[in-house]
Amino acid sequence: MEAIAPAHGTATLLLIAAAAVAVLLFLIMKVRLHAFIALVLVSLLTAVAVTTAGSVGFVGLIVPHMLRLLLGNDQRIILPASVLAGGTLLTVADTLARTVMAPEQLPVGVITALLGVPTFLFLLHRNR
């Protein structure tokens, strides 16, 4: 008989999945479709940049945002400051990663993520 009708747990999972799809469709229709597509595309491009270049790519994404919060939006100042601050941040993160748990070594990405994730969350919260 179970070959014809799915088990109770399977039916529950299908109902949960259907409800999740309905909620997602409602949210997509509520938000403009172009904004949603742009958000997904930017998220994917950021993920590709970070996975390809590793922590160096992540530093390249967070340092200009951190400096823009501190120094304003003058690009004549932000560009050279980003070069200097990016190198400094990666050097400090590497030094911390090597010394925090000596003789073991943390990945540098852990240290940069501890700075970058709160920065991005702040930027997301501020723009709402």
C-alpha positions as a Markdown table, in Angstrom:
| # | Residue | x | y | z |
|---|---|---|---|---|
| 1 | Met | 0.0 | 0.0 | 0.0 |
| 2 | Glu | 2.9 | 2.4 | 0.7 |
| 3 | Ala | 4.1 | 1.8 | -2.9 |
| 4 | Ile | 1.0 | 3.7 | -4.1 |
| 5 | Ala | 0.7 | 6.4 | -1.4 |
| 6 | Pro | 3.8 | 8.2 | 0.0 |
| 7 | Ala | 4.8 | 7.8 | 3.6 |
| 8 | His | 3.5 | 10.3 | 6.1 |
| 9 | Gly | 6.9 | 12.0 | 6.5 |
| 10 | Thr | 7.2 | 12.4 | 2.8 |
| 11 | Ala | 3.8 | 14.0 | 2.5 |
| 12 | Thr | 4.8 | 16.4 | 5.3 |
| 13 | Leu | 8.0 | 17.4 | 3.5 |
| 14 | Leu | 6.1 | 18.0 | 0.3 |
| 15 | Leu | 3.7 | 20.3 | 2.1 |
| 16 | Ile | 6.5 | 22.2 | 3.7 |
| 17 | Ala | 8.3 | 22.6 | 0.4 |
| 18 | Ala | 5.1 | 23.7 | -1.3 |
| 19 | Ala | 4.5 | 26.3 | 1.4 |
| 20 | Ala | 8.1 | 27.5 | 1.1 |
| 21 | Val | 7.7 | 27.9 | -2.7 |
| 22 | Ala | 4.4 | 29.8 | -2.2 |
| 23 | Val | 6.1 | 32.2 | 0.3 |
| 24 | Leu | 9.0 | 32.7 | -2.0 |
| 25 | Leu | 6.7 | 33.4 | -5.0 |
| 26 | Phe | 4.8 | 35.9 | -2.9 |
| 27 | Leu | 8.0 | 37.7 | -1.9 |
| 28 | Ile | 9.2 | 37.8 | -5.5 |
| 29 | Met | 6.0 | 39.3 | -6.7 |
| 30 | Lys | 6.0 | 41.8 | -3.8 |
| 31 | Val | 9.5 | 43.0 | -4.6 |
| 32 | Arg | 10.1 | 44.3 | -8.1 |
| 33 | Leu | 11.4 | 41.5 | -10.3 |
| 34 | His | 14.4 | 43.6 | -11.5 |
| 35 | Ala | 15.6 | 44.4 | -8.0 |
| 36 | Phe | 15.3 | 40.7 | -7.0 |
| 37 | Ile | 17.3 | 39.6 | -10.1 |
| 38 | Ala | 19.9 | 42.3 | -9.5 |
| 39 | Leu | 20.3 | 41.2 | -5.8 |
| 40 | Val | 20.7 | 37.5 | -6.8 |
| 41 | Leu | 23.2 | 38.4 | -9.5 |
| 42 | Val | 25.3 | 40.6 | -7.2 |
| 43 | Ser | 25.3 | 38.0 | -4.5 |
| 44 | Leu | 26.4 | 35.3 | -7.0 |
| 45 | Leu | 29.2 | 37.6 | -8.4 |
| 46 | Thr | 30.4 | 38.4 | -4.8 |
| 47 | Ala | 30.4 | 34.7 | -4.0 |
| 48 | Val | 32.4 | 33.9 | -7.1 |
| 49 | Ala | 34.9 | 36.7 | -6.4 |
| 50 | Val | 35.5 | 35.5 | -2.8 |
| 51 | Thr | 35.7 | 31.8 | -3.7 |
| 52 | Thr | 38.1 | 32.5 | -6.6 |
| 53 | Ala | 40.4 | 34.9 | -4.9 |
| 54 | Gly | 39.9 | 33.8 | -1.3 |
| 55 | Ser | 40.5 | 36.2 | 1.5 |
| 56 | Val | 42.3 | 38.6 | -0.8 |
| 57 | Gly | 39.1 | 39.1 | -2.8 |
| 58 | Phe | 37.1 | 39.5 | 0.4 |
| 59 | Val | 39.5 | 42.1 | 1.6 |
| 60 | Gly | 39.2 | 43.9 | -1.7 |
| 61 | Leu | 35.4 | 44.0 | -1.1 |
| 62 | Ile | 35.3 | 45.1 | 2.5 |
| 63 | Val | 38.2 | 47.6 | 2.8 |
| 64 | Pro | 36.7 | 50.2 | 0.5 |
| 65 | His | 33.4 | 50.0 | 2.3 |
| 66 | Met | 35.0 | 50.3 | 5.7 |
| 67 | Leu | 37.0 | 53.3 | 4.5 |
| 68 | Arg | 33.9 | 54.9 | 2.9 |
| 69 | Leu | 32.3 | 54.7 | 6.3 |
| 70 | Leu | 35.3 | 56.4 | 7.9 |
| 71 | Leu | 36.5 | 58.9 | 5.3 |
| 72 | Gly | 33.5 | 59.8 | 3.2 |
| 73 | Asn | 32.9 | 59.2 | -0.5 |
| 74 | Asp | 35.7 | 61.2 | -2.1 |
| 75 | Gln | 37.2 | 58.7 | -4.6 |
| 76 | Arg | 40.5 | 60.6 | -4.7 |
| 77 | Ile | 41.0 | 59.7 | -1.1 |
| 78 | Ile | 39.3 | 56.2 | -1.1 |
| 79 | Leu | 41.4 | 54.7 | -3.9 |
| 80 | Pro | 44.9 | 55.2 | -2.4 |
| 81 | Ala | 43.6 | 54.6 | 1.1 |
| 82 | Ser | 42.1 | 51.3 | 0.0 |
| 83 | Val | 45.4 | 50.1 | -1.4 |
| 84 | Leu | 47.2 | 50.9 | 1.8 |
| 85 | Ala | 44.5 | 49.7 | 4.1 |
| 86 | Gly | 43.9 | 46.5 | 2.2 |
| 87 | Gly | 47.6 | 45.5 | 2.4 |
| 88 | Thr | 47.7 | 46.5 | 6.0 |
| 89 | Leu | 44.6 | 44.6 | 6.9 |
| 90 | Leu | 45.8 | 41.4 | 5.2 |
| 91 | Thr | 49.2 | 41.7 | 6.9 |
| 92 | Val | 47.6 | 42.2 | 10.3 |
| 93 | Ala | 45.1 | 39.4 | 9.7 |
| 94 | Asp | 48.0 | 37.0 | 8.6 |
| 95 | Thr | 50.0 | 37.9 | 11.7 |
| 96 | Leu | 47.0 | 37.3 | 14.0 |
| 97 | Ala | 46.2 | 34.1 | 12.3 |
| 98 | Arg | 49.8 | 32.8 | 12.9 |
| 99 | Thr | 50.0 | 34.0 | 16.5 |
| 100 | Val | 46.6 | 33.5 | 18.1 |
| 101 | Met | 46.8 | 29.8 | 18.3 |
| 102 | Ala | 50.5 | 29.2 | 18.0 |
| 103 | Pro | 51.9 | 26.6 | 17.1 |
| 104 | Glu | 48.7 | 26.0 | 15.1 |
| 105 | Gln | 47.7 | 28.4 | 12.4 |
| 106 | Leu | 44.2 | 29.8 | 11.7 |
| 107 | Pro | 43.2 | 30.4 | 8.1 |
| 108 | Val | 43.5 | 34.1 | 7.3 |
| 109 | Gly | 39.9 | 34.0 | 6.0 |
| 110 | Val | 38.7 | 33.5 | 9.6 |
| 111 | Ile | 40.2 | 36.8 | 10.7 |
| 112 | Thr | 39.1 | 38.7 | 7.6 |
| 113 | Ala | 35.6 | 37.3 | 8.0 |
| 114 | Leu | 35.4 | 38.5 | 11.6 |
| 115 | Leu | 35.9 | 42.0 | 10.3 |
| 116 | Gly | 34.0 | 41.8 | 7.0 |
| 117 | Val | 30.8 | 40.1 | 8.0 |
| 118 | Pro | 29.8 | 42.7 | 10.6 |
| 119 | Thr | 30.7 | 45.5 | 8.1 |
| 120 | Phe | 28.4 | 44.1 | 5.4 |
| 121 | Leu | 25.6 | 43.4 | 8.0 |
| 122 | Phe | 25.9 | 47.0 | 9.1 |
| 123 | Leu | 25.8 | 48.3 | 5.5 |
| 124 | Leu | 22.7 | 46.1 | 4.8 |
| 125 | His | 21.0 | 47.3 | 7.9 |
| 126 | Arg | 21.8 | 50.9 | 7.3 |
| 127 | Asn | 20.5 | 50.9 | 3.7 |
| 128 | Arg | 17.0 | 49.6 | 4.7 |
